[in-house]
Amino acid sequence: MANLKIKLVKSLNGRLEKHIATAHSLGLRKIGNVSIQPNNTQTQGKIAKIGYLLEVTEVE
């Protein structure tokens, strides 16, 4: 199974609390933070929720 490299590219300031909590659950707290997550339905759901804040690439 492939992994996803997720990078926070926009600020969390002024965002909904649920969106901030979702970013924190992915391990993203500051702009530029990068997290490697498994490509599964749980991770895809989180990305769908806050995708406007993220840059996602697939890694092996």
C-alpha distance matrix in Angstrom:
0.0 3.8 6.7 10.0 13.4 16.0 19.7 22.7 25.3 27.9 30.0 29.7 33.5 35.0 31.8 31.6 31.1 28.1 26.4 27.3 25.9 22.6 22.4 23.4 20.7 18.2 20.2 22.1 25.9 27.5 27.3 25.1 22.9 19.3 16.4 12.7 10.9 7.5 7.0 8.7 12.2 14.0 13.0 13.7 17.0 18.0 17.4 19.4 22.2 22.7 21.2 24.8 24.6 21.2 19.8 16.0 14.2 10.7 10.0 8.2
3.8 0.0 3.8 6.8 10.0 12.9 16.4 19.7 22.0 24.8 27.1 27.2 31.0 32.7 29.7 29.8 29.6 26.8 24.7 25.4 24.5 21.1 20.5 21.7 19.5 16.5 18.3 19.8 23.6 24.8 24.2 21.9 20.0 16.3 13.8 10.2 9.1 6.6 5.9 9.0 12.5 14.1 12.1 12.5 16.2 16.7 15.4 17.8 20.6 20.6 18.8 22.1 21.7 18.2 16.4 12.7 10.5 7.0 6.4 5.4
6.7 3.8 0.0 3.8 6.7 9.5 13.1 16.3 18.9 21.7 23.8 23.8 27.6 29.5 26.6 26.9 26.5 24.0 21.8 22.2 21.3 18.1 17.1 18.2 16.2 13.0 14.7 16.1 19.8 21.1 20.7 18.4 16.3 12.6 10.0 6.5 5.6 4.5 5.1 8.7 12.1 12.7 10.0 11.2 14.7 14.4 13.2 16.1 18.4 18.0 16.5 19.7 18.9 15.4 13.8 10.3 8.7 6.0 5.4 6.1
10.0 6.8 3.8 0.0 3.8 6.1 9.7 12.9 15.2 18.1 20.3 20.5 24.3 26.2 23.3 24.0 23.9 21.5 19.0 19.4 19.1 15.8 14.4 16.1 14.6 11.1 12.9 13.5 17.3 18.2 17.5 15.4 13.6 10.1 8.1 5.6 5.3 6.0 5.8 9.4 12.0 12.2 8.8 9.5 12.9 12.2 10.3 13.4 15.7 14.8 13.0 16.1 15.2 11.6 10.1 6.6 5.8 4.6 5.7 8.3
13.4 10.0 6.7 3.8 0.0 3.8 6.6 10.2 12.5 15.7 17.9 18.6 22.3 24.5 22.1 23.3 23.2 21.4 18.5 18.4 18.6 15.7 13.5 15.0 14.4 10.6 11.5 11.5 15.0 15.4 14.4 11.9 10.4 6.8 5.8 4.6 6.6 8.9 9.5 12.8 15.2 14.8 11.1 12.0 15.0 13.3 11.2 14.6 16.4 14.6 12.9 15.3 13.7 10.0 8.2 5.7 5.2 6.0 6.4 9.7
16.0 12.9 9.5 6.1 3.8 0.0 3.8 6.8 9.4 12.2 14.4 14.9 18.6 20.7 18.3 19.6 19.7 18.0 14.9 14.9 15.4 12.6 10.1 12.1 12.0 8.3 9.4 8.6 12.0 12.5 11.4 9.7 8.3 5.6 5.2 6.2 7.4 10.4 10.7 13.4 14.9 13.9 10.1 10.9 13.2 10.9 8.7 12.2 13.4 11.2 9.8 12.0 10.1 6.6 5.9 4.7 6.7 8.7 10.1 13.4
19.7 16.4 13.1 9.7 6.6 3.8 0.0 3.8 6.1 9.3 11.5 12.7 16.2 18.7 16.8 18.7 19.1 18.1 14.8 14.2 15.5 13.3 10.1 12.1 13.2 9.8 9.8 7.6 10.2 9.6 8.0 6.1 5.7 4.4 6.5 8.9 10.8 14.1 14.5 17.1 18.3 17.0 13.3 14.0 15.8 13.0 10.8 14.0 14.5 11.5 10.3 11.3 8.6 5.6 5.1 6.4 8.6 11.5 12.7 16.2
22.7 19.7 16.3 12.9 10.2 6.8 3.8 0.0 3.8 5.9 7.7 9.0 12.4 15.0 13.3 15.5 16.1 15.7 12.2 11.3 13.3 11.7 8.2 10.5 12.5 9.9 9.7 6.4 8.0 7.1 5.2 5.4 5.7 6.7 8.8 11.9 13.3 16.6 17.0 19.0 19.5 17.8 14.4 15.1 16.0 12.8 10.9 13.7 13.3 9.8 9.4 9.6 6.1 4.8 6.5 9.0 11.9 14.9 16.4 19.9
25.3 22.0 18.9 15.2 12.5 9.4 6.1 3.8 0.0 3.8 6.9 9.5 12.3 14.7 13.6 16.4 17.7 17.7 14.0 13.4 16.1 14.6 11.3 13.9 16.1 13.6 13.5 10.0 10.7 8.7 5.4 5.9 8.2 9.5 12.2 15.0 16.5 19.7 19.6 21.7 22.2 20.8 17.4 17.4 18.3 15.4 13.0 15.1 14.9 11.1 10.1 8.9 5.8 5.5 6.5 10.0 12.9 16.4 18.1 21.8
27.9 24.8 21.7 18.1 15.7 12.2 9.3 5.9 3.8 0.0 3.8 6.7 8.9 11.1 10.3 13.5 15.2 15.7 12.1 11.5 14.8 13.9 11.0 13.6 16.2 14.5 14.5 10.9 10.6 8.7 6.1 8.5 10.5 12.4 14.7 17.8 18.8 21.9 21.8 23.4 23.3 21.6 18.6 18.5 18.6 15.6 13.6 15.2 14.1 10.3 10.2 8.1 4.9 7.0 9.3 12.8 16.1 19.5 21.5 25.1
30.0 27.1 23.8 20.3 17.9 14.4 11.5 7.7 6.9 3.8 0.0 3.8 5.4 8.3 8.3 11.8 13.0 14.3 11.2 9.7 13.2 13.4 10.5 12.4 15.6 14.7 14.2 10.5 9.0 7.2 6.0 9.5 10.9 13.7 15.8 19.2 20.2 23.5 23.8 25.0 24.8 22.6 19.9 20.3 19.9 16.6 15.4 17.0 15.1 11.5 12.6 10.6 7.4 9.9 12.6 15.8 19.1 22.3 24.1 27.6
29.7 27.2 23.8 20.5 18.6 14.9 12.7 9.0 9.5 6.7 3.8 0.0 3.8 6.3 5.6 8.5 9.3 10.9 8.1 6.2 9.9 10.6 8.3 9.9 13.2 13.1 12.9 9.6 7.9 7.8 8.2 11.7 11.9 14.5 15.8 19.2 19.6 22.8 23.2 24.0 23.3 20.8 18.6 19.2 18.3 14.8 14.5 16.0 13.4 10.2 12.4 11.0 8.1 10.8 14.1 16.8 20.3 23.1 24.9 28.2
33.5 31.0 27.6 24.3 22.3 18.6 16.2 12.4 12.3 8.9 5.4 3.8 0.0 3.8 5.6 8.9 9.9 12.5 10.5 8.6 12.2 13.7 11.9 13.0 16.4 16.7 16.2 13.0 10.6 10.0 10.5 14.3 14.9 17.9 19.4 22.9 23.4 26.6 27.0 27.6 26.9 24.3 22.2 22.8 21.6 18.2 18.0 19.1 16.3 13.4 15.6 13.7 11.2 14.2 17.5 20.3 23.8 26.8 28.6 32.0
35.0 32.7 29.5 26.2 24.5 20.7 18.7 15.0 14.7 11.1 8.3 6.3 3.8 0.0 3.8 6.8 8.7 11.5 10.1 9.2 12.7 14.3 13.4 14.8 17.8 18.5 18.6 15.7 13.7 13.6 13.9 17.6 18.2 20.8 22.0 25.2 25.3 28.2 28.2 28.5 27.2 24.8 23.1 23.3 21.6 18.6 18.6 19.0 15.9 13.5 16.0 13.9 12.3 15.8 19.2 22.0 25.7 28.6 30.7 34.1
31.8 29.7 26.6 23.3 22.1 18.3 16.8 13.3 13.6 10.3 8.3 5.6 5.6 3.8 0.0 3.8 6.4 8.3 6.5 6.6 10.0 11.0 10.6 12.6 15.1 15.8 16.5 13.9 12.7 13.3 13.6 16.9 17.1 19.2 19.9 22.8 22.4 25.1 25.0 25.0 23.6 21.1 19.6 19.7 17.8 14.9 15.1 15.3 12.1 10.0 12.8 11.3 10.0 13.4 17.1 19.4 23.2 25.9 28.2 31.5
31.6 29.8 26.9 24.0 23.3 19.6 18.7 15.5 16.4 13.5 11.8 8.5 8.9 6.8 3.8 0.0 3.8 5.4 5.2 6.4 8.7 10.0 10.9 12.6 14.4 15.8 17.0 15.1 14.3 15.7 16.5 19.6 19.2 20.9 21.0 23.6 22.6 24.9 24.7 24.2 22.3 19.7 18.9 19.1 16.5 14.0 15.0 14.8 11.1 10.2 13.6 12.8 12.1 15.2 18.9 20.7 24.5 26.9 29.2 32.3
31.1 29.6 26.5 23.9 23.2 19.7 19.1 16.1 17.7 15.2 13.0 9.3 9.9 8.7 6.4 3.8 0.0 3.8 5.4 5.1 6.1 8.6 9.9 10.5 12.2 14.4 15.4 14.1 13.1 15.2 16.8 19.8 18.7 20.5 20.1 22.8 21.7 24.0 24.3 23.6 21.9 18.9 18.3 19.2 16.6 13.8 15.6 16.0 12.3 11.6 15.3 15.2 13.9 16.4 20.2 21.6 25.2 27.3 29.2 32.0
28.1 26.8 24.0 21.5 21.4 18.0 18.1 15.7 17.7 15.7 14.3 10.9 12.5 11.5 8.3 5.4 3.8 0.0 3.8 5.5 5.1 6.1 8.7 9.8 10.4 12.6 14.4 13.6 13.7 16.2 17.6 20.1 18.7 19.7 18.8 20.9 19.3 21.3 21.3 20.3 18.4 15.4 15.1 15.9 13.1 10.6 12.8 13.0 9.3 9.5 13.3 14.0 13.2 15.2 18.9 19.7 23.3 25.0 27.1 29.7
26.4 24.7 21.8 19.0 18.5 14.9 14.8 12.2 14.0 12.1 11.2 8.1 10.5 10.1 6.5 5.2 5.4 3.8 0.0 3.8 5.4 5.0 6.3 8.7 9.8 10.8 12.7 11.2 11.5 13.6 14.4 16.8 15.7 16.8 16.3 18.6 17.4 19.6 19.5 19.1 17.5 14.8 13.7 14.2 12.0 9.0 10.3 10.8 7.3 6.2 10.0 10.5 9.4 11.5 15.2 16.4 20.1 22.1 24.4 27.2
27.3 25.4 22.2 19.4 18.4 14.9 14.2 11.3 13.4 11.5 9.7 6.2 8.6 9.2 6.6 6.4 5.1 5.5 3.8 0.0 3.8 5.4 5.1 6.2 8.6 10.0 10.7 9.0 8.4 10.8 12.4 15.0 13.7 15.4 15.2 18.0 17.3 20.1 20.6 20.6 19.5 16.5 15.1 16.3 14.6 11.1 12.3 13.7 10.6 8.8 12.2 12.5 10.2 12.2 15.8 17.2 20.7 22.9 24.6 27.5
25.9 24.5 21.3 19.1 18.6 15.4 15.5 13.3 16.1 14.8 13.2 9.9 12.2 12.7 10.0 8.7 6.1 5.1 5.4 3.8 0.0 3.8 5.4 5.0 6.1 8.7 9.8 9.6 9.6 12.8 14.9 17.0 15.0 16.0 15.0 17.4 16.2 18.6 19.5 18.9 17.8 14.4 13.6 15.4 13.5 10.2 12.4 14.0 11.0 10.2 13.7 14.9 12.9 14.1 17.5 18.2 21.4 23.0 24.5 27.0
22.6 21.1 18.1 15.8 15.7 12.6 13.3 11.7 14.6 13.9 13.4 10.6 13.7 14.3 11.0 10.0 8.6 6.1 5.0 5.4 3.8 0.0 3.8 5.4 5.0 6.5 8.9 8.8 10.2 13.2 14.6 16.1 14.0 14.3 12.9 14.8 13.3 15.5 15.9 15.4 14.3 11.2 10.0 11.7 9.9 6.4 8.7 10.5 8.0 7.5 10.7 12.6 11.0 11.6 14.8 15.0 18.2 19.6 21.4 23.8
22.4 20.5 17.1 14.4 13.5 10.1 10.1 8.2 11.3 11.0 10.5 8.3 11.9 13.4 10.6 10.9 9.9 8.7 6.3 5.1 5.4 3.8 0.0 3.8 5.4 5.2 6.5 5.3 6.9 9.6 10.9 12.3 10.3 11.0 10.3 12.9 12.3 15.2 16.0 16.3 16.0 13.1 10.9 12.6 11.8 8.0 8.9 11.5 9.6 7.5 10.0 11.4 8.9 9.2 12.3 13.0 16.2 18.1 19.6 22.4
23.4 21.7 18.2 16.1 15.0 12.1 12.1 10.5 13.9 13.6 12.4 9.9 13.0 14.8 12.6 12.6 10.5 9.8 8.7 6.2 5.0 5.4 3.8 0.0 3.8 5.3 4.9 5.1 5.9 9.5 12.0 13.4 10.6 11.6 10.5 13.3 12.8 15.9 17.5 17.7 17.7 14.3 12.6 15.0 14.3 10.6 12.1 14.9 12.9 11.2 13.7 15.2 12.4 12.5 15.3 15.8 18.6 20.1 21.0 23.4
20.7 19.5 16.2 14.6 14.4 12.0 13.2 12.5 16.1 16.2 15.6 13.2 16.4 17.8 15.1 14.4 12.2 10.4 9.8 8.6 6.1 5.0 5.4 3.8 0.0 3.8 5.4 7.4 9.3 12.9 15.0 15.8 12.7 12.6 10.4 12.2 10.7 13.3 14.9 14.6 14.6 11.1 9.8 12.8 12.0 8.8 11.1 13.8 12.3 11.6 13.9 16.2 14.0 13.5 16.0 15.6 18.1 19.0 19.9 21.9
18.2 16.5 13.0 11.1 10.6 8.3 9.8 9.9 13.6 14.5 14.7 13.1 16.7 18.5 15.8 15.8 14.4 12.6 10.8 10.0 8.7 6.5 5.2 5.3 3.8 0.0 3.8 5.6 8.8 11.7 13.1 13.2 10.1 9.3 6.9 8.7 7.7 10.7 12.3 12.9 13.5 10.6 8.1 11.0 11.3 8.0 9.1 12.5 11.9 10.6 12.0 14.5 12.2 10.9 12.8 12.1 14.4 15.3 16.2 18.5
20.2 18.3 14.7 12.9 11.5 9.4 9.8 9.7 13.5 14.5 14.2 12.9 16.2 18.6 16.5 17.0 15.4 14.4 12.7 10.7 9.8 8.9 6.5 4.9 5.4 3.8 0.0 3.8 6.5 9.5 11.6 11.5 8.0 7.9 6.2 9.0 9.4 12.9 15.1 16.1 17.1 14.2 11.7 14.6 15.1 11.7 12.5 16.0 15.1 13.2 14.6 16.5 13.5 12.3 14.0 13.8 15.9 17.0 17.2 19.4
22.1 19.8 16.1 13.5 11.5 8.6 7.6 6.4 10.0 10.9 10.5 9.6 13.0 15.7 13.9 15.1 14.1 13.6 11.2 9.0 9.6 8.8 5.3 5.1 7.4 5.6 3.8 0.0 3.8 6.2 7.9 8.5 5.6 6.8 6.9 10.5 11.4 15.0 16.6 17.9 18.6 15.9 13.1 15.2 15.6 12.0 11.9 15.2 14.1 11.5 12.7 13.9 10.5 9.7 11.8 12.6 15.2 17.1 17.8 20.5
25.9 23.6 19.8 17.3 15.0 12.0 10.2 8.0 10.7 10.6 9.0 7.9 10.6 13.7 12.7 14.3 13.1 13.7 11.5 8.4 9.6 10.2 6.9 5.9 9.3 8.8 6.5 3.8 0.0 3.8 7.0 8.8 6.7 9.4 10.3 14.0 15.1 18.7 20.3 21.5 22.0 19.1 16.5 18.6 18.5 14.7 14.9 17.8 16.1 13.2 14.9 15.3 11.6 11.9 14.2 15.8 18.4 20.6 21.3 24.1
27.5 24.8 21.1 18.2 15.4 12.5 9.6 7.1 8.7 8.7 7.2 7.8 10.0 13.6 13.3 15.7 15.2 16.2 13.6 10.8 12.8 13.2 9.6 9.5 12.9 11.7 9.5 6.2 3.8 0.0 3.8 6.2 5.7 9.3 11.5 15.3 17.0 20.7 22.1 23.7 24.3 21.8 18.9 20.5 20.7 17.0 16.4 19.2 17.8 14.4 15.4 15.1 11.2 11.6 13.5 15.7 18.3 20.9 21.6 24.6
27.3 24.2 20.7 17.5 14.4 11.4 8.0 5.2 5.4 6.1 6.0 8.2 10.5 13.9 13.6 16.5 16.8 17.6 14.4 12.4 14.9 14.6 10.9 12.0 15.0 13.1 11.6 7.9 7.0 3.8 0.0 3.8 5.7 8.9 11.8 15.4 17.3 20.9 21.8 23.8 24.4 22.4 19.1 20.1 20.7 17.2 15.8 18.4 17.4 13.8 14.0 13.1 9.4 9.6 11.0 13.8 16.4 19.4 20.4 23.7
25.1 21.9 18.4 15.4 11.9 9.7 6.1 5.4 5.9 8.5 9.5 11.7 14.3 17.6 16.9 19.6 19.8 20.1 16.8 15.0 17.0 16.1 12.3 13.4 15.8 13.2 11.5 8.5 8.8 6.2 3.8 0.0 3.8 6.3 9.9 13.2 15.8 19.3 20.4 22.8 24.0 22.3 18.8 19.8 21.0 17.8 16.0 19.0 18.7 15.2 14.7 14.4 10.9 9.7 9.9 12.3 14.1 17.0 17.5 20.8
22.9 20.0 16.3 13.6 10.4 8.3 5.7 5.7 8.2 10.5 10.9 11.9 14.9 18.2 17.1 19.2 18.7 18.7 15.7 13.7 15.0 14.0 10.3 10.6 12.7 10.1 8.0 5.6 6.7 5.7 5.7 3.8 0.0 3.8 6.8 10.4 12.9 16.7 18.2 20.5 21.8 19.8 16.4 18.1 19.3 16.0 14.8 18.2 17.8 14.7 14.7 15.2 11.7 10.1 10.6 12.0 13.8 16.1 16.3 19.2
19.3 16.3 12.6 10.1 6.8 5.6 4.4 6.7 9.5 12.4 13.7 14.5 17.9 20.8 19.2 20.9 20.5 19.7 16.8 15.4 16.0 14.3 11.0 11.6 12.6 9.3 7.9 6.8 9.4 9.3 8.9 6.3 3.8 0.0 3.8 6.9 9.8 13.4 15.0 17.6 19.4 17.8 14.2 15.9 17.8 14.9 13.4 17.1 17.4 14.7 14.1 15.4 12.4 9.8 9.4 9.6 10.8 12.6 12.5 15.5
16.4 13.8 10.0 8.1 5.8 5.2 6.5 8.8 12.2 14.7 15.8 15.8 19.4 22.0 19.9 21.0 20.1 18.8 16.3 15.2 15.0 12.9 10.3 10.5 10.4 6.9 6.2 6.9 10.3 11.5 11.8 9.9 6.8 3.8 0.0 3.8 6.3 10.0 12.1 14.5 16.5 14.8 11.4 13.7 15.6 12.9 12.1 15.9 16.4 14.4 14.1 16.2 13.6 10.8 10.7 9.8 10.7 11.6 11.4 13.8
12.7 10.2 6.5 5.6 4.6 6.2 8.9 11.9 15.0 17.8 19.2 19.2 22.9 25.2 22.8 23.6 22.8 20.9 18.6 18.0 17.4 14.8 12.9 13.3 12.2 8.7 9.0 10.5 14.0 15.3 15.4 13.2 10.4 6.9 3.8 0.0 3.8 7.0 9.4 12.1 14.8 13.7 10.4 12.7 15.3 13.4 12.5 16.2 17.4 16.0 15.3 17.9 15.9 12.7 12.0 9.8 9.7 9.3 8.5 10.4
10.9 9.1 5.6 5.3 6.6 7.4 10.8 13.3 16.5 18.8 20.2 19.6 23.4 25.3 22.4 22.6 21.7 19.3 17.4 17.3 16.2 13.3 12.3 12.8 10.7 7.7 9.4 11.4 15.1 17.0 17.3 15.8 12.9 9.8 6.3 3.8 0.0 3.8 6.4 8.6 11.2 10.0 7.1 9.8 12.3 10.9 10.7 14.2 15.5 14.9 14.4 17.6 16.1 13.2 13.0 10.3 10.6 9.7 9.8 11.2
7.5 6.6 4.5 6.0 8.9 10.4 14.1 16.6 19.7 21.9 23.5 22.8 26.6 28.2 25.1 24.9 24.0 21.3 19.6 20.1 18.6 15.5 15.2 15.9 13.3 10.7 12.9 15.0 18.7 20.7 20.9 19.3 16.7 13.4 10.0 7.0 3.8 0.0 3.8 5.8 9.2 9.0 7.0 9.2 12.1 11.9 11.9 14.7 16.6 16.7 16.1 19.6 18.7 15.7 15.3 12.0 11.7 9.7 9.8 10.3
7.0 5.9 5.1 5.8 9.5 10.7 14.5 17.0 19.6 21.8 23.8 23.2 27.0 28.2 25.0 24.7 24.3 21.3 19.5 20.6 19.5 15.9 16.0 17.5 14.9 12.3 15.1 16.6 20.3 22.1 21.8 20.4 18.2 15.0 12.1 9.4 6.4 3.8 0.0 3.8 7.0 8.3 6.3 6.9 10.3 11.1 10.4 12.6 15.2 15.7 14.5 18.2 18.1 15.1 14.4 10.9 10.6 8.4 9.8 10.6
8.7 9.0 8.7 9.4 12.8 13.4 17.1 19.0 21.7 23.4 25.0 24.0 27.6 28.5 25.0 24.2 23.6 20.3 19.1 20.6 18.9 15.4 16.3 17.7 14.6 12.9 16.1 17.9 21.5 23.7 23.8 22.8 20.5 17.6 14.5 12.1 8.6 5.8 3.8 0.0 3.8 5.5 5.5 6.2 8.7 10.2 10.7 12.3 14.5 15.9 15.3 19.1 19.3 16.8 16.9 13.6 14.0 12.1 13.5 14.1
12.2 12.5 12.1 12.0 15.2 14.9 18.3 19.5 22.2 23.3 24.8 23.3 26.9 27.2 23.6 22.3 21.9 18.4 17.5 19.5 17.8 14.3 16.0 17.7 14.6 13.5 17.1 18.6 22.0 24.3 24.4 24.0 21.8 19.4 16.5 14.8 11.2 9.2 7.0 3.8 0.0 3.8 5.5 5.0 6.1 8.7 9.8 10.3 12.3 14.5 14.4 18.1 18.8 16.9 17.6 14.8 15.8 14.6 16.6 17.5
14.0 14.1 12.7 12.2 14.8 13.9 17.0 17.8 20.8 21.6 22.6 20.8 24.3 24.8 21.1 19.7 18.9 15.4 14.8 16.5 14.4 11.2 13.1 14.3 11.1 10.6 14.2 15.9 19.1 21.8 22.4 22.3 19.8 17.8 14.8 13.7 10.0 9.0 8.3 5.5 3.8 0.0 3.8 5.5 5.2 6.5 8.8 10.0 11.0 13.0 13.7 17.4 17.4 15.9 17.2 14.8 16.4 15.7 17.5 18.6
13.0 12.1 10.0 8.8 11.1 10.1 13.3 14.4 17.4 18.6 19.9 18.6 22.2 23.1 19.6 18.9 18.3 15.1 13.7 15.1 13.6 10.0 10.9 12.6 9.8 8.1 11.7 13.1 16.5 18.9 19.1 18.8 16.4 14.2 11.4 10.4 7.1 7.0 6.3 5.5 5.5 3.8 0.0 3.8 5.4 5.2 6.2 8.6 10.0 11.0 11.1 14.8 14.6 12.6 13.6 11.2 12.9 12.5 14.4 16.1
13.7 12.5 11.2 9.5 12.0 10.9 14.0 15.1 17.4 18.5 20.3 19.2 22.8 23.3 19.7 19.1 19.2 15.9 14.2 16.3 15.4 11.7 12.6 15.0 12.8 11.0 14.6 15.2 18.6 20.5 20.1 19.8 18.1 15.9 13.7 12.7 9.8 9.2 6.9 6.2 5.0 5.5 3.8 0.0 3.8 5.4 5.0 6.1 8.7 10.2 9.5 13.3 14.0 12.1 12.8 10.4 12.2 12.0 14.7 16.7
17.0 16.2 14.7 12.9 15.0 13.2 15.8 16.0 18.3 18.6 19.9 18.3 21.6 21.6 17.8 16.5 16.6 13.1 12.0 14.6 13.5 9.9 11.8 14.3 12.0 11.3 15.1 15.6 18.5 20.7 20.7 21.0 19.3 17.8 15.6 15.3 12.3 12.1 10.3 8.7 6.1 5.2 5.4 3.8 0.0 3.8 5.4 5.0 6.3 9.0 9.5 13.1 13.9 13.0 14.7 13.0 15.4 15.7 18.4 20.3
18.0 16.7 14.4 12.2 13.3 10.9 13.0 12.8 15.4 15.6 16.6 14.8 18.2 18.6 14.9 14.0 13.8 10.6 9.0 11.1 10.2 6.4 8.0 10.6 8.8 8.0 11.7 12.0 14.7 17.0 17.2 17.8 16.0 14.9 12.9 13.4 10.9 11.9 11.1 10.2 8.7 6.5 5.2 5.4 3.8 0.0 3.8 5.4 5.2 6.5 7.9 11.3 11.3 10.5 12.8 11.7 14.6 15.5 17.9 20.2
17.4 15.4 13.2 10.3 11.2 8.7 10.8 10.9 13.0 13.6 15.4 14.5 18.0 18.6 15.1 15.0 15.6 12.8 10.3 12.3 12.4 8.7 8.9 12.1 11.1 9.1 12.5 11.9 14.9 16.4 15.8 16.0 14.8 13.4 12.1 12.5 10.7 11.9 10.4 10.7 9.8 8.8 6.2 5.0 5.4 3.8 0.0 3.8 5.4 5.4 4.9 8.7 9.0 7.6 9.4 8.4 11.5 12.9 15.7 18.4
19.4 17.8 16.1 13.4 14.6 12.2 14.0 13.7 15.1 15.2 17.0 16.0 19.1 19.0 15.3 14.8 16.0 13.0 10.8 13.7 14.0 10.5 11.5 14.9 13.8 12.5 16.0 15.2 17.8 19.2 18.4 19.0 18.2 17.1 15.9 16.2 14.2 14.7 12.6 12.3 10.3 10.0 8.6 6.1 5.0 5.4 3.8 0.0 3.8 5.7 5.2 8.5 10.3 9.8 11.7 10.9 14.0 15.3 18.5 21.2
22.2 20.6 18.4 15.7 16.4 13.4 14.5 13.3 14.9 14.1 15.1 13.4 16.3 15.9 12.1 11.1 12.3 9.3 7.3 10.6 11.0 8.0 9.6 12.9 12.3 11.9 15.1 14.1 16.1 17.8 17.4 18.7 17.8 17.4 16.4 17.4 15.5 16.6 15.2 14.5 12.3 11.0 10.0 8.7 6.3 5.2 5.4 3.8 0.0 3.8 5.9 8.2 9.5 10.2 13.0 13.1 16.5 18.1 21.1 23.8
22.7 20.6 18.0 14.8 14.6 11.2 11.5 9.8 11.1 10.3 11.5 10.2 13.4 13.5 10.0 10.2 11.6 9.5 6.2 8.8 10.2 7.5 7.5 11.2 11.6 10.6 13.2 11.5 13.2 14.4 13.8 15.2 14.7 14.7 14.4 16.0 14.9 16.7 15.7 15.9 14.5 13.0 11.0 10.2 9.0 6.5 5.4 5.7 3.8 0.0 3.8 5.4 5.7 7.0 10.3 11.2 14.9 17.2 20.0 23.1
21.2 18.8 16.5 13.0 12.9 9.8 10.3 9.4 10.1 10.2 12.6 12.4 15.6 16.0 12.8 13.6 15.3 13.3 10.0 12.2 13.7 10.7 10.0 13.7 13.9 12.0 14.6 12.7 14.9 15.4 14.0 14.7 14.7 14.1 14.1 15.3 14.4 16.1 14.5 15.3 14.4 13.7 11.1 9.5 9.5 7.9 4.9 5.2 5.9 3.8 0.0 3.8 5.3 5.1 7.5 8.4 12.1 14.5 17.7 21.0
24.8 22.1 19.7 16.1 15.3 12.0 11.3 9.6 8.9 8.1 10.6 11.0 13.7 13.9 11.3 12.8 15.2 14.0 10.5 12.5 14.9 12.6 11.4 15.2 16.2 14.5 16.5 13.9 15.3 15.1 13.1 14.4 15.2 15.4 16.2 17.9 17.6 19.6 18.2 19.1 18.1 17.4 14.8 13.3 13.1 11.3 8.7 8.5 8.2 5.4 3.8 0.0 3.8 5.7 8.3 10.5 14.1 17.1 20.2 23.7
24.6 21.7 18.9 15.2 13.7 10.1 8.6 6.1 5.8 4.9 7.4 8.1 11.2 12.3 10.0 12.1 13.9 13.2 9.4 10.2 12.9 11.0 8.9 12.4 14.0 12.2 13.5 10.5 11.6 11.2 9.4 10.9 11.7 12.4 13.6 15.9 16.1 18.7 18.1 19.3 18.8 17.4 14.6 14.0 13.9 11.3 9.0 10.3 9.5 5.7 5.3 3.8 0.0 3.8 7.2 10.0 13.7 16.8 19.4 22.9
21.2 18.2 15.4 11.6 10.0 6.6 5.6 4.8 5.5 7.0 9.9 10.8 14.2 15.8 13.4 15.2 16.4 15.2 11.5 12.2 14.1 11.6 9.2 12.5 13.5 10.9 12.3 9.7 11.9 11.6 9.6 9.7 10.1 9.8 10.8 12.7 13.2 15.7 15.1 16.8 16.9 15.9 12.6 12.1 13.0 10.5 7.6 9.8 10.2 7.0 5.1 5.7 3.8 0.0 3.8 6.3 9.9 13.1 15.6 19.2
19.8 16.4 13.8 10.1 8.2 5.9 5.1 6.5 6.5 9.3 12.6 14.1 17.5 19.2 17.1 18.9 20.2 18.9 15.2 15.8 17.5 14.8 12.3 15.3 16.0 12.8 14.0 11.8 14.2 13.5 11.0 9.9 10.6 9.4 10.7 12.0 13.0 15.3 14.4 16.9 17.6 17.2 13.6 12.8 14.7 12.8 9.4 11.7 13.0 10.3 7.5 8.3 7.2 3.8 0.0 3.8 6.9 10.4 12.9 16.7
16.0 12.7 10.3 6.6 5.7 4.7 6.4 9.0 10.0 12.8 15.8 16.8 20.3 22.0 19.4 20.7 21.6 19.7 16.4 17.2 18.2 15.0 13.0 15.8 15.6 12.1 13.8 12.6 15.8 15.7 13.8 12.3 12.0 9.6 9.8 9.8 10.3 12.0 10.9 13.6 14.8 14.8 11.2 10.4 13.0 11.7 8.4 10.9 13.1 11.2 8.4 10.5 10.0 6.3 3.8 0.0 3.8 6.9 9.7 13.4
14.2 10.5 8.7 5.8 5.2 6.7 8.6 11.9 12.9 16.1 19.1 20.3 23.8 25.7 23.2 24.5 25.2 23.3 20.1 20.7 21.4 18.2 16.2 18.6 18.1 14.4 15.9 15.2 18.4 18.3 16.4 14.1 13.8 10.8 10.7 9.7 10.6 11.7 10.6 14.0 15.8 16.4 12.9 12.2 15.4 14.6 11.5 14.0 16.5 14.9 12.1 14.1 13.7 9.9 6.9 3.8 0.0 3.8 6.5 10.2
10.7 7.0 6.0 4.6 6.0 8.7 11.5 14.9 16.4 19.5 22.3 23.1 26.8 28.6 25.9 26.9 27.3 25.0 22.1 22.9 23.0 19.6 18.1 20.1 19.0 15.3 17.0 17.1 20.6 20.9 19.4 17.0 16.1 12.6 11.6 9.3 9.7 9.7 8.4 12.1 14.6 15.7 12.5 12.0 15.7 15.5 12.9 15.3 18.1 17.2 14.5 17.1 16.8 13.1 10.4 6.9 3.8 0.0 3.8 7.0
10.0 6.4 5.4 5.7 6.4 10.1 12.7 16.4 18.1 21.5 24.1 24.9 28.6 30.7 28.2 29.2 29.2 27.1 24.4 24.6 24.5 21.4 19.6 21.0 19.9 16.2 17.2 17.8 21.3 21.6 20.4 17.5 16.3 12.5 11.4 8.5 9.8 9.8 9.8 13.5 16.6 17.5 14.4 14.7 18.4 17.9 15.7 18.5 21.1 20.0 17.7 20.2 19.4 15.6 12.9 9.7 6.5 3.8 0.0 3.8
8.2 5.4 6.1 8.3 9.7 13.4 16.2 19.9 21.8 25.1 27.6 28.2 32.0 34.1 31.5 32.3 32.0 29.7 27.2 27.5 27.0 23.8 22.4 23.4 21.9 18.5 19.4 20.5 24.1 24.6 23.7 20.8 19.2 15.5 13.8 10.4 11.2 10.3 10.6 14.1 17.5 18.6 16.1 16.7 20.3 20.2 18.4 21.2 23.8 23.1 21.0 23.7 22.9 19.2 16.7 13.4 10.2 7.0 3.8 0.0
